[in-house]
Amino acid sequence: MNDPRPGIKVSVVTTVYNGERFFDQSPPSILAQSLTDFEWIILDDGSSDATPRLLAELAARDPRVRVLSPGRLGRAQALNRAVGEARGEYIAIQDFDDVSYPERLLQQSRFLEAHPRVGVVGAHYVLIDENRAERYVRQPPTDHAGLRRAMARSIPFAHTMVMFRRAAWLQAGGYPVQDDIEDLALWIGMARGGWELANLPEVLGEHYVYAASYWHRNFSYMKRQRSLARVQVQAIRQLRLPASSYVYPLGRLVYGYLPTGAKRTVRRLLGRSSEQDT
């Protein structure tokens, strides 16, 4: 793993698999950031469409872009490989089909500079859910205590909206290599290691959920609910959260069978994440 390069504070990290149709999403939003001094590591995770060619063209146009093409690794291993190649002290995750607003990198890097005990910082964001035909602002907790408690109920960060310290990632042992929910498992590891968690109260990007996404083609809804419940139990045990918190992973196993309208109510009430329709 490379040591941070002097002068580079921020490394943006993206993994992409068959992302040809999303080249008008993350690339313009990252390359137009108000913070201009960063590197962007994009790992092509074995794409079979035009993604490799388009990534090569992107790297030729902007020297901040560095493309890795190790073949098919899978999500967690691809993230670890890309972060391991990063030369910055701060790692900003950017999914290829999402959008970051222009001030995102600047605001999050300044926050980490001012709060040396914080290992990971996210933000509020617009969620555009194609599956549920919903668009709203998601406002998860912003303080460490609230985020720690929230890990028993949900994933209190949009993975595509986080910036974390490379040192915190190393201390936690990187992303656990598992089929799903590797991001929540990483945040648990950081919290166990003594790092604080934070979300900025500003809306700094847009996260899209597509019906035809790779995840929705390969993981059933209930399988994800079971995986999330398992990692939530891990959070309760490892972070020594109150025993009453077990009601959340248990409830998640029932949640999948509720009517659509009831699911939305449960998400907003029990998830305790303020959401504003847009």
N, C-alpha and C positions, 0 to 999 in steps of 0.2 A: 504494500500500500504506500502511495506517495505521501511525502510530507507536504504540508501547505506551502504554496509558492508565495514568497514575499510579494506584497502588492495586490494579491488576489484574496479578498475576504469571502466572496460569495461564489459558490459553484451551483448552478442550476442543474438538476439531474432529472432526466426523462427516460423512461423505457417505452418502446413502441413496438407494436406487432400489427402489421397490415394497417397502417394509419394513413394510407393514401388520401382518403377523403377528408382528413382533418388538417391538412397543411394550411388552411386559412384560419385555424383556431389558435393553437398555442404559439406557433412561430411569430406571427406579427405582434402578439401581445408581449412576448418575452423580449424580442429584439427592439421594442419601443419603450422599454422600461426607463424611468427617469434616472435610476442607477445604471450607469453604462459600463462600469468596470467589473465585469464578471466573466466567467467561462460557462458554457452550456454543453454539458456532456449528454449526448443522446445515444442510448444503446438500442440498436435494432435487434429485437429478440427473435430473429429468424423469419422476417417478413417474406411473403411470397408474392406480394403485389409490387407496385412501383415505388414503394417506400425507400428502398436502398438508393435508387437513382435520385429521387427527390431530396434525400438527406445529403447526398454527395453534392448536389447543386446548392443546397442551403449552406453547407460548410464552405464551398468555394466563394460564396457571396459575402460571408461574414466570418472573420478569423476567430471570433469568440466561440464558434461552434466546433465541437470535436465529436466525431461519430465513432462509435465502437460497434463492431459487427462480429461477435463471438459465436453466432449461431443460436439455436433455440436453447434457452436456459430455464425459462419459467420465471414468473413474476418476482419472487423473493430473491432468487439467486441473481437475476438480472439487476435488481436494485442494489444488492450488495456489491456486485462487480462494478457498477457505475459509480457508486459512492466511494468504493475503494480506489478508483482512479481519480477522484476529485482532488484538486489542489487547494481548494478554499477551506477556510475555517468554518464557514457556515454553508449548509447544504439546503437549497430550496428545491422541494419536489414540485414538478410540474407534469401533470398528465397531458398527453399529447392532444386529447380531445377537449381540453378545458381552456379557460381564458383567465389570465391574471391582469388586473388593472395596473396602470402605469406606475403607481406609487408603491406597489406591493413589496418589491425587493428592498427599496430604500427604507420603508417604514419598519419592516421586520428586522433588517440588519441593524438599524439604529436601536431598536428595542433590545436586541441581544447584547449590543455594546453597552447599553445602560443597565442591564440586568444580568450580571455574570453568573448568577445561580440558576437562571432559566436554561433548560436544555433544549426545549422545543417550544416554538410559538406558532400558532395558527392565526385564524382571522374569521370574522363573519363573512358570509358569501351568499350569492344567489344560487339556489338549487333549481335546475330545470330538469324535471323528471318526465321523460317521454312515456314511461310505463303507466304513470298515474295521471298524466295530463295536468301536472301541477308546476307552478313557478312561484317561488317564494324566497324570502331572505331567511337564511338559517342563522340563528344567534345563540350558539352554544355558550356555556360558561366561560368567563375570561380569567378567573382567579385559580390559583393552584388547588386550593381546598375543594372548590366546586368541580374542577376538572377531575380531580382524583376520585371524588364520589361518583361522578358521572360515568366513570369507566365500568361501573357495575350495571349500568342501564343501557349504554349505547356506545358508539364511537364518537367522542366529543371533539374530534378534529376532522376536517376534510383533508385527506391525505395529500391531495393536490394543492392545498393551501398552506402547508407547513414549511417552516424553516427551522432546522435543528443544528446544533453544534456537532461537528464531526467527532469531537472528543466524547460526547454523550453517546453517539452511535457506537463508537469503539468500545466504550465501557459496558454498554448493554449487550455486546456481542453481535451487533448487526441485526438485520431482520431475521427472525426465525424462519427457517426453511419449512414452510407448511403450505397447504393448498389455498388457504384463505385467511383473512383477518390478521395477516402478518403485521399490519401497521399498528393495530391496538396492542398486540403482543410487544412490539418495540416500545411503545409509550409506557407500558407497564414496567418493562425492564429499565427504562430511564428513571422512572419514579422510584423504583426500588434502589437504584444507584444513588439516590439523594438529589437528583435534578428536579427543579421545579418546572411546572407546566404553565402555559399561558396562551390565551387567545387575544388578539387585538379586537377592540369593539367596532372597528371599521369594516365595511364591506370592501374586500380587496380582490374579488374575482368571481367567476361563474363556474359551477360544477354541473356537468351534464350527465344524465343517466339515460342511456339509449336502449331500446328494446332489442336491438340487433347487436349489442356489444358482445365482445368475446366472452366476458364473464357470464352474461345471461344465456349464451349458447352452451356453456360448459358446466354451470353450477345451478342446480335446482334451487328454487326459493327456500324451501324448507331445509335443504342441506346447509345453506348459508345461515339460516336461523339457528340450527343446531351448532354450527361452528362458532357463531357469535356467542351463544349461551355458554359454550365450553370456555371460551376465552374470558368471558365475564366472570365466571366462577374462579378462573385463575387470578383475575384482578382482585376479587374479594379476599381470596386466601393470601396472596402474596403481599397485598397492600394493607392487610388486616382491617378491612372495612367491616362495618357492623353486620352481625349475622342476619339482621332483617333485610339486608341487601339481596339475599338469595331469592327474594320474591321476583326480582327482575329477570334473571335468566330462566327461572321457571315459567314466568309469564310469557317470555319470548317463544317458548315452545307451543303455547296456546294461541299466540297472536296471529300466526299464519292462517288460522281457520276462521278468523273474524271477517265480517263483511267489510268492504272497502271503506265505507264511511266511518265505521267504528275504528278501523285501523288508524285512520288519520287523527281521530280524537285521542286515541291512546298514545300515538306518537307524540302529540303535542302536550298532553297532560303529564304522562308518566315520564316521557323523555326529558321534560323540564328544559327544553330548548325553545326559547321564544322564537316564533316564526311569524314573519309578516308577509302576507300575500302581495305580489307585485302586479 
